[in-house]
């Protein structure tokens, strides 16, 4: 990845549907998180204590909002690939 704070694009296909997502790194004092809009909801991807990416929904997401967990895992994998190669 060129600049650690530069947005980047993820392009992939998941379950036959193409996805093009813009990822915005957010650099904080001790960590970097990644903001991604998925199905009209802003999600934050960040590493947990075990070093695995987790997705955190925005405040606007409701209990009725369902985003396929496998899609979230695929996005996390793609972010990791973009960062670490």
N, C-alpha and C positions, 0 to 999 in steps of 0.2 A: 504494500500500500504506500502511495507516495507520501503525503503528509498525514500525520496522525489525526489531525483535526479536519481534514478535507472530507466532504461527503463523497460517497461512492455508490455505484449502482450495482444491484444484484439482479441478474437475469437467469431464470431457471424455469423448468416446467415441473409441475407437481400435480399428479393424478390427471394428466392430460390437459391441464390448464396452464398457459404461460403466465409467469409473474415477472414484473419489472418493478423493483422496489428501490427507493432512494434511502440510503442509510446515512444518518447524521451522527458522527461521533461526538460525545460530550465528555470533555476532559475535566475531571475533578481532581482534587489534591492527591488522592491515593488510588484512583481507579478511573477507567474509561468505560462509559456505557454507550449504547447505540440506540438512537431513536429511529423507529421504523413505523410507517403507517400501513397497517394491514387491515383490509376490509373496513376501511373508514375509521379505524381505531388506532390511536397512537400507542405503540408498545415500546417499552424500554427493555433492551436486552443487556444483561450484565452478568458477570461471573459471580457464582455463589461461593460459599466457603470451601467447597470441594473443587473449585476451579471449573465448574461446568456452567454454560450459559443458561440463564433462566429468563423467561419473559414476564414482564410486569405490565398489567393493563393500565391504561389511563383512567382518570376519574370518571370519564363519560361512559365507560363500558358498563353495561348493566348485567344483571344475573342471567338475563335471557340471551346475551351475546355468546355465540359459540364459534370459536375459531378452532379448526382442526388442530389438535395437539401435535400431530405428525407434521403439519405445515410449520408450526412454530419450531419444531426440532430441525426441520429442513432449513429454515431461515437461520437458526443458530449455527448450524453446520456451515452454511454459506458465508456467514460473517466470519467464522473462524478461519475458513479457507482463504478469504480475502485478506485477513490480517496476517496470518502465519504462513500462508502459501501452501 
